[in-house]
Amino acid sequence: MSPPKLQIIIGSTRPGRRGPAIAAWFHALALKHPGFDTELVDLAEVGLPLLDEPHPPQRGRYEHEHSRRWSETVSAADAYVFVVPEYNHSFNAATKNALDYLAREWRGKPVAFVGYGGVAAGARAVQALVPVVTALGMVPLSGAVHIPFVRLSFTEDGRFEPAPGLDDSATGLLDDLLRIAMGRPATPVR
Ligand SMILES: Cc1cc2nc3c(=O)[nH]c(=O)nc-3n(C[C@H](O)[C@H](O)[C@H](O)COP(=O)(O)O)c2cc1C
């Protein structure tokens, strides 16, 4: 049996964003983690316009090539990790738009979050995402990785330096996600 495919989705799209460096760190850990076949997906590269499909996504009748490509990309994965910033006490609009584009492609699949921001460490972004992915029929993990005061985890030349303990937190998240992706229950409390 081939390993489950994990997509690590970079949610932020603005120039100068910190998301890609954080996602690269998480991706490197995921590549070392036995069990997943992992790929990075960058919403800035996917380049979806604001939802412009005339039909509800539940029907899977896409008129635009960008929607069909996005559908194919997402369909290929068995589990997802969204790397999401906190914007105005929620998650960013590009992430919501990317989720809204599709329906069946997400359904029934486990999802976890790496949230980052200021004092709230992206917690409000992650909290706001949970009902959205639940509405899509996804299975959100109860735990998440949080990065507080994200600016302080970056060197002057733009490298992400995870705080002590963050690697363990990310590996624990991958362990739980893999268990769910393989149809086994996650550990109850971490
Ligand atoms: C539009 C905007 C709104 C923000 N709102 C919040 C916020 O409500 N809470 C917070 O902790 N950080 C907030 N921040 C700080 C971001 O979380 C931080 O700048 C982070 O690096 C943004 O992710 P990005 O660099 O990948 O775009 C905000 C940043 C932006 C650009």
The ligand as a Gaussian input file, in Angstrom:
#p B3LYP/6-31G(d) Opt

LIG

0 1
 C       -3.729000      42.115000       7.545000
 C       -3.022000      41.634000       8.772000
 C       -3.725000      41.469000       9.944000
 C       -3.100000      40.968000      11.081000
 N       -3.840000      40.743000      12.191000
 C       -3.279000      40.085000      13.231000
 C       -4.071000      39.692000      14.341000
 O       -5.251000      39.934000      14.418000
 N       -3.478000      39.011000      15.332000
 C       -2.138000      38.693000      15.299000
 O       -1.654000      38.049000      16.224000
 N       -1.356000      39.065000      14.261000
 C       -1.907000      39.734000      13.230000
 N       -1.139000      40.100000      12.159000
 C        0.286000      39.769000      12.185000
 C        0.523000      38.516000      11.355000
 O        0.031000      37.353000      11.968000
 C        1.994000      38.373000      11.029000
 O        2.397000      39.562000      10.365000
 C        2.278000      37.211000      10.130000
 O        3.632000      37.221000       9.750000
 C        1.415000      37.255000       8.879000
 O        1.637000      36.112000       8.090000
 P        2.368000      36.248000       6.670000
 O        3.677000      36.971000       6.955000
 O        2.603000      34.823000       6.205000
 O        1.459000      37.031000       5.789000
 C       -1.719000      40.649000      11.043000
 C       -1.013000      40.852000       9.851000
 C       -1.655000      41.316000       8.726000
 C       -0.866000      41.470000       7.446000

